[in-house]
């Protein structure tokens, strides 16, 4: 029986670099979430991040992807600021 999956299409250099940016942001968010002291909050934030990235996985519009990366970086900065304040 033949597989119904199509062969993956090669990414352009621009797409590859953008993908690396997204993955790096995802890793940074998960790393920051691990520092949240409250376990319930940690689980909520981790699940929120996973779902948000999954929901936007199929995005292809370059401007939309750039906007989402910018928004994600702003949210990461806010989380890091909040964690820093909580520790002081």
C-alpha positions as CSV (number, residue, x, y, z in Angstrom):
1,X,0.0,0.0,0.0
2,X,1.4,3.4,-1.0
3,X,1.9,6.1,1.5
4,X,-0.5,9.0,1.2
5,X,2.1,11.4,2.6
6,X,3.7,13.8,0.2
7,X,7.4,14.3,0.3
8,X,8.5,17.3,2.4
9,X,9.2,20.4,0.4
10,X,12.6,22.0,0.9
11,X,12.7,25.2,2.8
12,X,14.2,28.4,1.4
13,X,17.0,29.9,3.3
14,X,14.7,32.6,4.6
15,X,12.1,30.0,5.7
16,X,14.9,28.0,7.4
17,X,16.2,31.0,9.3
18,X,12.7,32.1,10.4
19,X,12.0,28.5,11.6
20,X,15.2,28.6,13.6
21,X,14.0,31.9,15.2
22,X,10.7,30.4,16.1
23,X,12.3,27.3,17.6
24,X,14.8,29.5,19.6
25,X,11.9,31.6,20.9
26,X,10.0,28.4,21.9
27,X,13.0,27.0,23.8
28,X,13.6,30.4,25.6
29,X,9.9,30.5,26.7
30,X,9.9,27.0,28.0
31,X,13.2,27.7,29.8
32,X,11.7,30.8,31.5
33,X,8.6,28.9,32.4
34,X,10.7,26.3,34.3
35,X,11.7,29.1,36.6
36,X,8.1,29.8,37.7
37,X,7.9,28.8,41.4
38,X,4.2,27.8,41.5
39,X,3.7,24.4,39.9
40,X,0.1,25.1,38.8
41,X,1.2,28.4,37.1
42,X,4.2,26.6,35.5
43,X,2.0,23.9,34.0
44,X,-0.6,26.5,32.8
45,X,2.1,28.6,31.1
46,X,3.8,25.6,29.6
47,X,0.5,24.3,28.2
48,X,-0.4,27.8,26.9
49,X,2.9,28.2,25.1
50,X,2.6,24.7,23.5
51,X,-0.9,25.3,22.3
52,X,-0.1,28.8,21.0
53,X,2.9,27.5,19.0
54,X,0.8,24.5,17.7
55,X,-2.1,26.7,16.7
56,X,0.2,28.9,14.6
57,X,2.3,26.1,13.2
58,X,0.7,26.4,9.7
59,X,1.3,30.1,9.3
60,X,3.0,30.9,6.1
61,X,2.6,34.7,5.7
62,X,6.0,36.3,6.3
63,X,4.6,39.5,7.9
64,X,2.3,37.5,10.2
65,X,5.1,35.2,11.3
66,X,7.4,38.2,12.0
67,X,4.6,39.8,14.0
68,X,4.0,36.6,16.0
69,X,7.8,36.4,16.8
70,X,7.8,40.0,18.0
71,X,4.8,39.4,20.1
72,X,6.3,36.2,21.6
73,X,9.5,38.0,22.4
74,X,7.6,40.8,24.2
75,X,5.7,38.2,26.2
76,X,9.0,36.4,27.0
77,X,10.5,39.7,28.2
78,X,7.4,40.3,30.4
79,X,7.6,36.9,31.9
80,X,11.4,37.3,32.6
81,X,10.7,40.8,34.2
82,X,8.0,39.3,36.4
83,X,10.2,36.4,37.5
84,X,13.0,38.8,38.3
85,X,10.7,41.0,40.4
86,X,9.4,37.9,42.2
87,X,12.9,36.9,43.2
88,X,13.8,40.3,44.6
